[in-house]
Amino acid sequence: MAKILFVLTGADHWTLADGTQHPTGFWAEEAAAPYEAFRAAGHEVVVATPGGVVPTVDKGSLAAEVNGGQEGADRIAAVLAGMTELQRPLRLEDVDLGDYAAVFYPGGHGPMEDLAVDAVSGRLLTEALASGRPLGVVCHGPAALLAAVAENGSNAFAGYRIAAFTNAEEHQAGLADKAKWLLQDRLTEAGVDVRVGEPWAPHVVVDRNLVTGQNPASSAPLAAELLKKLH
């Protein structure tokens, strides 16, 4: 049995261009689906957040319409309710990468607020990438990659092929025009090779030990790819 580190946002809002705070957090399916897959495979999950704050779930991510109906929403909610690890997260500052076989970052708009500028998370990502450990990041989770700086000052993920929440999806979700910046744009500016799939369809990109997914629908397929790398 391996230990897998889940790094979740500690933010409960996303500051928009006009200064208003959009309520958010982590996206339910993106934590629940991989958690289910990893636990079913016999692995242990440990949750860490900046400062060890208990993470906030984005209320919108619990709605029936984003979970394929009420049955899907109930199932996701039940998985989250069983994730006792969410109630006692480690402080990200105290995490020792050597304790874990793999690292996973769920999304939600929360990472756009805190992990995108979190140097501790950035160093962890840089170390995980260099270590060859399986590293999974999904949807808005790749915002955290923006804080990963190599010794030469460039982005540690520059040149890597990844999937991440796209400009098209942000526009269709109705928040692109209100955002300070768009994830796809900022990653591209950092030299990361964002591979764009169809909006809202599962799209997973594997490049070396890095496994990334574009959107909530990509979280379960991403978990399956990550599990292959743990064998």
C-alpha positions as a Markdown table, in Angstrom:
| # | Residue | x | y | z |
|---|---|---|---|---|
| 1 | Met | 0.0 | 0.0 | 0.0 |
| 2 | Ala | 1.3 | 3.4 | -1.0 |
| 3 | Lys | 0.7 | 6.8 | 0.6 |
| 4 | Ile | -0.6 | 9.4 | -1.9 |
| 5 | Leu | -0.5 | 13.1 | -1.0 |
| 6 | Phe | -3.5 | 15.2 | -1.9 |
| 7 | Val | -2.6 | 18.9 | -2.0 |
| 8 | Leu | -5.8 | 21.0 | -1.8 |
| 9 | Thr | -6.4 | 24.7 | -1.9 |
| 10 | Gly | -7.0 | 26.5 | 1.4 |
| 11 | Ala | -9.0 | 29.3 | -0.3 |
| 12 | Asp | -12.7 | 29.7 | -0.1 |
| 13 | His | -12.9 | 32.4 | -2.7 |
| 14 | Trp | -11.4 | 33.6 | -5.9 |
| 15 | Thr | -10.8 | 37.3 | -6.3 |
| 16 | Leu | -12.1 | 38.6 | -9.6 |
| 17 | Ala | -10.8 | 41.5 | -11.7 |
| 18 | Asp | -13.2 | 44.0 | -10.1 |
| 19 | Gly | -12.1 | 42.9 | -6.6 |
| 20 | Thr | -15.2 | 41.0 | -5.7 |
| 21 | Gln | -14.8 | 37.5 | -4.1 |
| 22 | His | -16.3 | 34.6 | -6.0 |
| 23 | Pro | -17.1 | 31.8 | -3.5 |
| 24 | Thr | -15.2 | 28.7 | -4.4 |
| 25 | Gly | -12.8 | 26.1 | -3.0 |
| 26 | Phe | -11.9 | 22.7 | -4.4 |
| 27 | Trp | -14.1 | 20.9 | -6.9 |
| 28 | Ala | -15.9 | 17.9 | -5.4 |
| 29 | Glu | -15.6 | 15.3 | -8.2 |
| 30 | Glu | -11.9 | 16.1 | -8.7 |
| 31 | Ala | -11.1 | 15.1 | -5.1 |
| 32 | Ala | -13.8 | 12.4 | -4.7 |
| 33 | Ala | -13.3 | 10.3 | -7.9 |
| 34 | Pro | -9.5 | 10.0 | -7.5 |
| 35 | Tyr | -9.9 | 9.3 | -3.8 |
| 36 | Glu | -12.3 | 6.5 | -4.5 |
| 37 | Ala | -10.0 | 5.0 | -7.1 |
| 38 | Phe | -6.9 | 5.2 | -4.9 |
| 39 | Arg | -8.6 | 3.8 | -1.8 |
| 40 | Ala | -10.2 | 1.0 | -3.9 |
| 41 | Ala | -6.7 | 0.1 | -5.1 |
| 42 | Gly | -5.6 | -0.2 | -1.4 |
| 43 | His | -3.6 | 3.0 | -1.1 |
| 44 | Glu | -3.7 | 5.5 | 1.7 |
| 45 | Val | -4.5 | 9.2 | 1.1 |
| 46 | Val | -3.1 | 12.1 | 3.1 |
| 47 | Val | -4.5 | 15.6 | 2.7 |
| 48 | Ala | -2.4 | 18.8 | 3.0 |
| 49 | Thr | -3.3 | 22.4 | 2.6 |
| 50 | Pro | -1.5 | 25.7 | 3.0 |
| 51 | Gly | -1.4 | 26.4 | 6.8 |
| 52 | Gly | -3.3 | 23.2 | 7.5 |
| 53 | Val | -6.7 | 24.8 | 7.0 |
| 54 | Val | -9.7 | 22.6 | 6.5 |
| 55 | Pro | -10.4 | 22.8 | 2.8 |
| 56 | Thr | -13.7 | 24.3 | 1.5 |
| 57 | Val | -15.7 | 22.4 | -1.1 |
| 58 | Asp | -17.1 | 24.6 | -3.9 |
| 59 | Lys | -20.8 | 24.5 | -3.3 |
| 60 | Gly | -21.5 | 24.6 | -7.1 |
| 61 | Ser | -19.6 | 21.4 | -7.5 |
| 62 | Leu | -22.2 | 19.5 | -5.4 |
| 63 | Ala | -25.1 | 20.4 | -7.7 |
| 64 | Ala | -26.9 | 17.7 | -9.6 |
| 65 | Glu | -26.4 | 19.4 | -13.0 |
| 66 | Val | -22.6 | 19.1 | -12.8 |
| 67 | Asn | -22.6 | 15.5 | -11.6 |
| 68 | Gly | -24.8 | 13.9 | -14.2 |
| 69 | Gly | -27.9 | 14.1 | -12.1 |
| 70 | Gln | -29.0 | 13.8 | -8.5 |
| 71 | Glu | -27.8 | 10.3 | -8.1 |
| 72 | Gly | -24.3 | 11.3 | -9.2 |
| 73 | Ala | -24.4 | 14.3 | -6.9 |
| 74 | Asp | -25.4 | 12.1 | -4.0 |
| 75 | Arg | -22.6 | 9.6 | -4.7 |
| 76 | Ile | -20.0 | 12.4 | -4.8 |
| 77 | Ala | -21.3 | 13.9 | -1.6 |
| 78 | Ala | -21.2 | 10.5 | 0.1 |
| 79 | Val | -17.6 | 10.0 | -0.9 |
| 80 | Leu | -16.6 | 13.4 | 0.4 |
| 81 | Ala | -18.5 | 12.7 | 3.7 |
| 82 | Gly | -16.4 | 9.6 | 4.1 |
| 83 | Met | -13.1 | 11.5 | 3.4 |
| 84 | Thr | -12.2 | 12.1 | 7.1 |
| 85 | Glu | -8.8 | 13.1 | 5.8 |
| 86 | Leu | -10.3 | 16.4 | 4.8 |
| 87 | Gln | -11.1 | 17.3 | 8.4 |
| 88 | Arg | -7.5 | 16.9 | 9.6 |
| 89 | Pro | -5.1 | 18.1 | 6.8 |
| 90 | Leu | -1.4 | 18.4 | 7.3 |
| 91 | Arg | 0.2 | 21.8 | 7.0 |
| 92 | Leu | 1.7 | 21.9 | 3.5 |
| 93 | Glu | 4.7 | 23.5 | 5.1 |
| 94 | Asp | 5.4 | 20.4 | 7.2 |
| 95 | Val | 5.1 | 17.8 | 4.3 |
| 96 | Asp | 8.1 | 15.6 | 3.6 |
| 97 | Leu | 7.9 | 14.4 | 0.0 |
| 98 | Gly | 9.9 | 11.3 | 0.9 |
| 99 | Asp | 6.9 | 10.0 | 2.8 |
| 100 | Tyr | 4.7 | 9.7 | -0.3 |
| 101 | Ala | 4.7 | 7.5 | -3.5 |
| 102 | Ala | 2.7 | 10.0 | -5.5 |
| 103 | Val | 1.2 | 13.5 | -5.4 |
| 104 | Phe | -2.1 | 14.7 | -6.6 |
| 105 | Tyr | -3.6 | 18.2 | -6.9 |
| 106 | Pro | -7.4 | 18.5 | -7.5 |
| 107 | Gly | -8.8 | 21.8 | -8.9 |
| 108 | Gly | -11.6 | 24.2 | -8.4 |
| 109 | His | -11.1 | 27.9 | -8.7 |
| 110 | Gly | -9.4 | 27.9 | -5.2 |
| 111 | Pro | -5.9 | 27.1 | -6.6 |
| 112 | Met | -6.1 | 30.3 | -8.7 |
| 113 | Glu | -6.3 | 32.2 | -5.5 |
| 114 | Asp | -3.6 | 30.6 | -3.3 |
| 115 | Leu | -1.6 | 27.8 | -4.9 |
| 116 | Ala | -0.8 | 29.9 | -8.0 |
| 117 | Val | 1.4 | 32.0 | -5.8 |
| 118 | Asp | 2.4 | 29.6 | -3.0 |
| 119 | Ala | 6.1 | 29.1 | -2.9 |
| 120 | Val | 5.9 | 26.1 | -0.6 |
| 121 | Ser | 3.6 | 24.3 | -3.0 |
| 122 | Gly | 5.8 | 25.4 | -5.9 |
| 123 | Arg | 8.9 | 23.8 | -4.3 |
| 124 | Leu | 7.0 | 20.6 | -3.6 |
| 125 | Leu | 5.8 | 20.4 | -7.2 |
| 126 | Thr | 9.4 | 21.0 | -8.5 |
| 127 | Glu | 10.8 | 18.3 | -6.2 |
| 128 | Ala | 8.0 | 15.8 | -7.1 |
| 129 | Leu | 8.6 | 16.4 | -10.8 |
| 130 | Ala | 12.4 | 15.9 | -10.4 |
| 131 | Ser | 11.9 | 12.8 | -8.2 |
| 132 | Gly | 10.1 | 10.9 | -10.9 |
| 133 | Arg | 7.2 | 10.2 | -8.6 |
| 134 | Pro | 3.8 | 10.0 | -10.3 |
| 135 | Leu | 2.4 | 13.6 | -10.1 |
| 136 | Gly | -1.3 | 14.2 | -11.0 |
| 137 | Val | -2.9 | 17.6 | -11.5 |
| 138 | Val | -6.4 | 18.3 | -12.8 |
| 139 | Cys | -8.6 | 21.2 | -14.1 |
| 140 | His | -7.6 | 24.4 | -12.3 |
| 141 | Gly | -5.1 | 22.5 | -10.2 |
| 142 | Pro | -2.4 | 23.4 | -12.8 |
| 143 | Ala | -2.6 | 27.0 | -11.5 |
| 144 | Ala | -0.2 | 25.6 | -8.8 |
| 145 | Leu | 2.4 | 25.0 | -11.5 |
| 146 | Leu | 2.8 | 28.7 | -11.9 |
| 147 | Ala | 4.6 | 28.8 | -8.5 |
| 148 | Ala | 7.1 | 26.1 | -9.5 |
| 149 | Val | 10.3 | 27.8 | -10.3 |
| 150 | Ala | 13.5 | 26.1 | -11.5 |
| 151 | Glu | 16.9 | 27.1 | -10.3 |
| 152 | Asn | 17.5 | 29.1 | -13.4 |
| 153 | Gly | 14.3 | 31.1 | -12.8 |
| 154 | Ser | 12.2 | 29.5 | -15.5 |
| 155 | Asn | 9.1 | 27.5 | -14.8 |
| 156 | Ala | 9.9 | 24.0 | -13.7 |
| 157 | Phe | 7.2 | 22.7 | -16.0 |
| 158 | Ala | 8.3 | 24.6 | -19.1 |
| 159 | Gly | 8.3 | 22.3 | -22.1 |
| 160 | Tyr | 6.0 | 19.7 | -20.5 |
| 161 | Arg | 2.8 | 18.8 | -22.3 |
| 162 | Ile | -0.2 | 19.2 | -20.0 |
| 163 | Ala | -4.0 | 19.4 | -19.9 |
| 164 | Ala | -5.6 | 22.2 | -17.9 |
| 165 | Phe | -8.9 | 24.0 | -17.8 |
| 166 | Thr | -9.2 | 25.9 | -21.1 |
| 167 | Asn | -10.1 | 29.4 | -22.0 |
| 168 | Ala | -13.1 | 28.0 | -23.9 |
| 169 | Glu | -14.3 | 26.2 | -20.8 |
| 170 | Glu | -13.8 | 29.3 | -18.7 |
| 171 | His | -15.9 | 31.3 | -21.2 |
| 172 | Gln | -18.6 | 28.7 | -21.3 |
| 173 | Ala | -18.7 | 28.7 | -17.5 |
| 174 | Gly | -19.3 | 32.4 | -17.6 |
| 175 | Leu | -16.3 | 33.6 | -15.6 |
| 176 | Ala | -13.7 | 34.4 | -18.2 |
| 177 | Asp | -14.7 | 38.0 | -18.7 |
| 178 | Lys | -14.6 | 38.5 | -14.9 |
| 179 | Ala | -11.2 | 36.9 | -14.2 |
| 180 | Lys | -7.9 | 38.7 | -13.6 |
| 181 | Trp | -6.2 | 36.1 | -15.8 |
| 182 | Leu | -7.0 | 32.8 | -17.5 |
| 183 | Leu | -5.2 | 29.6 | -16.7 |
| 184 | Gln | -4.4 | 28.5 | -20.2 |
| 185 | Asp | -2.9 | 31.9 | -21.1 |
| 186 | Arg | -0.8 | 32.1 | -18.0 |
| 187 | Leu | 0.6 | 28.5 | -18.3 |
| 188 | Thr | 1.4 | 29.1 | -22.0 |
| 189 | Glu | 3.2 | 32.3 | -21.1 |
| 190 | Ala | 5.3 | 30.3 | -18.6 |
| 191 | Gly | 6.4 | 28.0 | -21.4 |
| 192 | Val | 4.1 | 25.1 | -20.6 |
| 193 | Asp | 2.7 | 23.2 | -23.6 |
| 194 | Val | -1.1 | 23.2 | -23.0 |
| 195 | Arg | -2.8 | 20.6 | -25.1 |
| 196 | Val | -6.5 | 21.5 | -25.6 |
| 197 | Gly | -9.2 | 18.9 | -25.8 |
| 198 | Glu | -12.9 | 19.2 | -26.4 |
| 199 | Pro | -14.7 | 21.4 | -23.8 |
| 200 | Trp | -16.0 | 19.3 | -20.8 |
| 201 | Ala | -14.9 | 16.0 | -22.3 |
| 202 | Pro | -12.4 | 13.8 | -20.6 |
| 203 | His | -8.9 | 14.7 | -21.7 |
| 204 | Val | -5.7 | 13.4 | -20.0 |
| 205 | Val | -2.2 | 14.1 | -21.0 |
| 206 | Val | 0.8 | 12.0 | -19.8 |
| 207 | Asp | 4.3 | 13.4 | -20.1 |
| 208 | Arg | 7.0 | 11.5 | -18.2 |
| 209 | Asn | 5.9 | 11.2 | -14.6 |
| 210 | Leu | 3.3 | 14.1 | -15.0 |
| 211 | Val | -0.3 | 13.2 | -15.5 |
| 212 | Thr | -2.8 | 16.0 | -16.1 |
| 213 | Gly | -6.5 | 16.4 | -16.8 |
| 214 | Gln | -8.4 | 19.2 | -18.4 |
| 215 | Asn | -11.7 | 19.3 | -16.4 |
| 216 | Pro | -13.8 | 17.5 | -13.8 |
| 217 | Ala | -14.7 | 14.7 | -16.3 |
| 218 | Ser | -10.9 | 14.0 | -16.6 |
| 219 | Ser | -10.4 | 13.3 | -12.9 |
| 220 | Ala | -11.3 | 9.6 | -12.9 |
| 221 | Pro | -9.3 | 8.8 | -16.1 |
| 222 | Leu | -6.4 | 10.7 | -14.6 |
| 223 | Ala | -6.6 | 8.6 | -11.4 |
| 224 | Ala | -6.5 | 5.4 | -13.5 |
| 225 | Glu | -3.3 | 6.6 | -15.3 |
| 226 | Leu | -1.7 | 7.6 | -12.0 |
| 227 | Leu | -2.5 | 4.1 | -10.6 |
| 228 | Lys | -0.7 | 2.5 | -13.6 |
| 229 | Lys | 2.4 | 4.4 | -12.7 |
| 230 | Leu | 2.3 | 3.2 | -9.1 |
| 231 | His | 2.6 | -0.5 | -10.0 |
